[in-house]
């Protein structure tokens, strides 16, 4: 049954035609179909017991419908990203599987329990986690009750144990996969934050250097216009070349970069902190902040949140806003004598350029950190 678990997991490669999709995925139905060999037990229950021929035909048709629905439905889980639409689509398949299982119960009795491991495995990845666990519990209770009351022989108890084992294994895989997705999502978000901070620092360096040189040469050219026109022309030509070079560097550096927005960063801070297991006390909206300061405070909040997530080992983080001030506090391990990294140095430069002040200190009684920016 362990291979069956992997056969229905929805965390697969991109849909058909997406770049990088494994061409062998089209044969995934073969792997899923192999496990359907265990449906031989319901089939034997149908064909080895004397009954009207039409009941045997109906039972076999239900087995075939179950097998096809299981394979097609699990393949659909792989191709569709998880969401409400996917859940509705998968639930429809699950209803068909349950219908086939219930339809065979009057014909083969306890033999229909052989469908339950497939139902549990499919449902564990088709439904929201709470509903999936509930389905596993209900299926285990039904199988156990049948083993105790309806058909207490060794075979029925074996099926009940298998249903329980499949529920535990697929539930564990589902939980680990969900946590892995959360971790990867948070890692991508943090990587984007770090990349944008790097690009922002590069832009600052390029503009600071280029504009300083251009300003100096422009002042020199102004003084030389009357004294040495030819030298003034040379300086103006160099200014033109420097401007073109700076423009090219800026275009190469900021390709795809957008201006940070404080409202977006507040939402991103809540998401990042929650993803790291840190209780977040973050304002819902930036309305209290003077619009002139929101861009700078947005960059500060982004870097501060990244530091709390990556370095603080905190349980709780507080973000406070005022007209011209941002405070980010946590209850983590504090600074501990660590030197400031590039991110904080870049923020000091940015805040200083805006005429503000940034302070970063260990919190009260040596616990946590307090970052405060005043503009």
C-alpha positions in Angstrom: 0.0 0.0 0.0 2.9 2.4 0.4 3.3 2.8 -3.3 -0.4 3.5 -3.5 0.1 6.5 -1.3 2.6 8.0 -3.7 0.3 7.2 -6.6 -2.4 9.6 -5.5 -0.4 12.4 -4.1 -1.3 15.8 -5.8 2.1 17.3 -5.3 3.4 16.5 -8.7 5.2 18.2 -11.6 3.5 21.0 -13.6 0.6 20.2 -15.9 1.1 18.8 -19.4 3.0 21.2 -21.6 4.6 23.0 -18.7 8.4 23.5 -18.9 10.4 20.8 -17.1 7.5 18.3 -16.8 8.8 14.7 -16.6 7.7 13.0 -19.9 7.3 9.7 -18.1 4.5 11.1 -16.0 2.1 10.2 -18.7 2.6 6.6 -17.6 1.8 7.3 -14.0 -1.6 5.6 -14.4 0.3 2.3 -14.8 1.8 2.7 -11.3 -1.7 3.5 -9.9 -3.3 0.7 -11.8 -0.9 -1.9 -10.4 -2.3 -1.5 -6.9 -5.8 -2.2 -8.2 -4.8 -5.9 -8.3 -6.0 -6.0 -4.7 -9.5 -5.5 -6.0 -9.3 -9.2 -6.9 -10.6 -10.0 -3.5 -14.0 -8.3 -4.0 -14.1 -9.8 -7.5 -13.6 -13.3 -6.0 -16.3 -12.7 -3.5 -18.6 -11.9 -6.5 -17.8 -14.8 -8.7 -17.2 -17.6 -6.2 -20.6 -17.4 -4.4 -23.8 -18.6 -6.1 -26.1 -15.8 -6.8 -28.3 -14.5 -9.7 -26.2 -13.7 -12.7 -27.5 -10.2 -12.9 -26.1 -9.5 -9.4 -22.7 -10.8 -10.4 -22.8 -8.5 -13.5 -23.8 -5.5 -11.5 -21.1 -6.2 -8.9 -18.4 -6.5 -11.5 -19.5 -3.3 -13.3 -19.3 -1.5 -9.9 -15.7 -2.8 -9.5 -14.7 -1.7 -13.0 -16.3 1.8 -12.4 -14.4 2.0 -9.1 -11.1 1.1 -10.7 -11.5 3.6 -13.5 -12.6 6.4 -11.2 -9.7 5.8 -8.9 -7.1 5.9 -11.7 -8.6 8.9 -13.5 -9.4 10.8 -10.3 -5.9 10.4 -8.8 -4.3 11.4 -12.1 -6.5 14.6 -12.1 -5.2 15.4 -8.6 -1.6 15.4 -10.0 -2.5 17.8 -12.8 -4.5 20.4 -10.9 -3.1 22.8 -8.4 -4.7 22.5 -4.9 -7.6 24.8 -4.4 -11.3 25.0 -4.0 -12.0 24.0 -7.6 -9.7 21.0 -7.2 -11.4 20.0 -4.0 -14.8 20.1 -5.6 -13.5 18.1 -8.6 -11.9 15.5 -6.5 -14.9 15.2 -4.1 -17.0 14.2 -7.1 -14.7 11.3 -7.8 -14.7 10.4 -4.1 -18.5 10.3 -4.1 -18.4 7.8 -7.0 -15.9 5.7 -5.1 -18.0 5.6 -2.0 -21.1 4.9 -4.2 -19.4 1.9 -5.7 -18.3 0.6 -2.3 -21.8 1.0 -0.9 -23.4 -0.6 -4.0 -21.3 -3.8 -3.6 -22.1 -4.1 0.2 -25.5 -5.8 -0.3 -23.9 -8.2 -2.8 -20.7 -9.3 -1.0 -21.2 -8.0 2.6 -17.9 -7.6 4.4 -16.0 -8.2 1.2 -16.8 -4.6 0.2 -14.4 -3.5 2.9 -11.7 -4.2 0.4 -12.5 -0.9 -1.3 -11.9 1.1 1.9 -8.1 1.3 1.7 -8.4 2.9 -1.8 -11.1 5.3 -0.6 -9.0 6.4 2.4 -5.8 6.9 0.3 -7.7 8.9 -2.3 -9.6 11.0 0.2 -6.5 11.8 2.2 -5.2 13.9 -0.7 -8.5 15.0 -2.3 -10.0 16.6 0.8 -9.0 19.3 3.2 -6.8 17.8 5.9 -9.5 17.8 8.7 -12.1 16.2 6.4 -9.5 13.7 5.2 -8.6 12.6 8.7 -12.3 12.3 9.6 -12.8 10.1 6.6 -9.9 7.8 7.7 -11.4 7.6 11.2 -14.9 6.8 9.9 -13.5 4.1 7.5 -11.5 2.5 10.3 -14.5 2.5 12.6 -16.7 0.9 9.9 -14.1 -1.8 9.2 -13.5 -2.5 12.8 -17.2 -2.7 13.6 -17.7 -5.1 10.7 -14.9 -7.3 12.0 -16.4 -7.4 15.5 -20.1 -7.7 14.7 -20.8 -8.7 11.1 -18.0 -11.0 10.1 -15.5 -11.6 12.8 -13.1 -13.8 10.9 -9.4 -13.4 10.4 -9.7 -11.9 6.9 -12.1 -9.1 8.0 -9.8 -8.2 10.8 -6.9 -8.1 8.4 -8.8 -5.6 6.2 -9.6 -3.4 9.2 -5.9 -3.3 10.2 -5.0 -2.4 6.6 -7.5 0.4 6.5 -6.1 1.8 9.7 -2.5 1.5 8.5 -3.3 3.1 5.2 -5.0 6.0 7.0 -2.0 6.5 9.3 0.6 6.3 6.4 -1.3 8.6 4.0 -2.1 11.0 6.8 1.6 11.3 7.7 2.6 11.8 4.1 -0.1 14.5 3.7 1.0 16.4 6.8 4.6 16.2 5.9 3.9 17.3 2.3 1.8 20.2 3.5 4.5 21.4 5.9 7.0 21.0 3.1 4.9 23.2 0.8 4.6 25.8 3.5 8.4 25.8 4.1 9.1 26.1 0.4 6.7 28.9 0.0 8.2 30.8 2.9 11.7 30.1 1.5 10.7 31.5 -1.9 9.2 34.6 -0.2 12.3 35.2 1.8 14.5 34.7 -1.2 12.5 37.3 -3.1 12.8 39.7 -0.1 16.6 39.2 -0.1 16.9 39.6 -3.8 14.9 42.8 -3.8 17.0 44.2 -1.0 20.1 43.4 -2.9 18.8 45.1 -6.0 17.8 48.1 -4.0 21.3 48.4 -2.5 22.8 48.1 -6.0 20.5 50.8 -7.3 21.5 53.1 -4.4 25.2 52.5 -5.0 24.9 53.0 -8.8 22.9 56.2 -8.4 25.0 57.6 -5.6 28.3 57.2 -7.5 27.1 58.2 -10.9 25.1 61.3 -9.8 28.0 62.5 -7.6 30.4 62.3 -10.6 27.9 63.9 -12.9 27.3 66.8 -10.5 31.0 67.4 -10.0 31.6 67.5 -13.8 28.6 69.7 -14.4 29.9 72.2 -11.9 33.3 72.1 -13.6 31.8 72.5 -17.1 29.8 75.5 -15.9 33.0 77.2 -14.7 34.9 76.4 -17.9 32.2 77.6 -20.4 33.8 81.0 -20.6 37.4 80.3 -19.6 38.0 77.2 -21.8 35.1 76.3 -24.1 36.9 73.3 -25.6 37.6 71.8 -22.2 34.0 72.5 -21.2 32.8 70.5 -24.3 35.0 67.6 -23.2 33.4 67.7 -19.7 29.9 67.8 -21.2 30.7 64.8 -23.4 31.9 62.9 -20.4 28.7 63.8 -18.6 26.7 62.5 -21.5 28.7 59.2 -21.5 28.4 58.8 -17.7 24.6 59.4 -17.9 24.2 56.8 -20.6 26.3 54.3 -18.6 24.3 55.0 -15.4 21.1 54.6 -17.3 22.2 51.2 -18.7 23.3 50.0 -15.2 20.0 51.1 -13.6 18.0 49.3 -16.3 20.0 46.1 -15.8 19.7 46.4 -12.0 16.0 47.2 -11.6 14.6 44.9 -14.3 11.4 43.6 -12.7 11.8 45.6 -9.5 8.7 47.4 -8.1 8.4 50.0 -5.4 7.7 48.6 -2.0 4.2 49.4 -0.6 3.6 49.6 3.1 0.2 47.9 2.9 1.7 45.0 0.9 4.6 44.6 3.3 2.3 44.5 6.4 0.4 41.6 4.8 3.7 40.0 3.8 5.0 40.4 7.3 2.0 38.6 8.8 2.4 35.8 6.3 6.1 35.3 6.8 5.9 35.4 10.6 3.0 33.0 10.7 4.8 30.7 8.3 7.8 30.6 10.8 5.5 29.8 13.7 5.9 33.3 15.2 2.8 35.0 16.7 2.4 38.2 14.8 0.8 41.5 16.1 0.8 43.5 12.9 -1.5 46.5 12.1 -4.0 45.8 9.3 -3.5 49.1 7.4 -0.9 51.8 7.2 -3.4 54.7 7.4 -1.7 56.2 10.5 1.6 56.7 8.6 2.3 59.9 6.7 2.2 59.0 3.0 5.6 60.6 2.5 7.3 58.1 4.8 5.5 54.9 3.7 7.9 53.7 1.0 11.0 54.0 3.3 9.1 52.3 6.2 8.0 49.5 3.8 11.6 48.7 3.1 12.5 48.8 6.8 9.6 46.5 7.7 10.6 44.0 5.0 14.2 43.7 6.2 13.1 43.7 9.9 10.6 40.9 9.3 13.3 38.9 7.5 15.7 39.3 10.4 13.1 38.2 12.9 12.2 35.1 10.9 15.8 34.1 10.2 17.7 35.0 13.3 15.6 35.7 16.3 14.2 32.4 17.4 11.2 34.4 18.7 7.8 33.3 19.7 6.1 36.7 19.2 6.7 39.8 17.1 5.0 43.2 17.5 4.9 45.9 14.7 3.9 49.4 15.7 3.2 52.3 13.4 3.0 56.0 14.0 2.9 59.1 11.8 6.7 59.1 11.2 7.8 56.0 13.1 8.0 52.2 12.8 8.9 49.9 15.7 9.5 46.1 15.3 9.9 44.2 18.6 10.4 40.5 19.3 10.9 38.2 22.3 13.8 36.2 20.8 17.4 35.7 21.8 18.5 39.3 21.2 21.5 40.7 19.4 24.0 38.6 21.3 26.9 40.8 20.1 26.4 39.8 16.5 27.7 42.3 14.0 25.2 44.1 11.7 24.7 42.4 8.3 24.4 44.0 4.9 20.6 44.3 5.3 20.8 46.5 8.3 23.6 48.6 6.9 21.6 49.1 3.7 18.6 50.2 5.8 20.7 52.7 7.8 21.8 54.2 4.5 18.3 54.3 3.2 16.9 55.8 6.4 19.7 58.2 6.7 19.2 59.4 3.0 15.6 60.1 4.0 16.7 62.2 6.9 15.7 59.7 9.5 17.3 57.7 12.3 17.5 53.9 12.8 18.2 52.2 16.1 18.6 48.5 16.8 19.0 47.4 20.4 18.5 44.4 22.6 15.1 44.3 24.4 14.4 44.7 28.1 16.3 42.4 30.4 18.4 41.2 27.5 15.6 39.4 25.7 14.6 40.1 22.1 15.4 43.0 19.9 13.8 46.4 19.3 14.3 48.1 15.9 13.0 51.6 15.6 13.0 54.0 12.7 12.0 57.7 13.1 11.8 59.9 10.0 
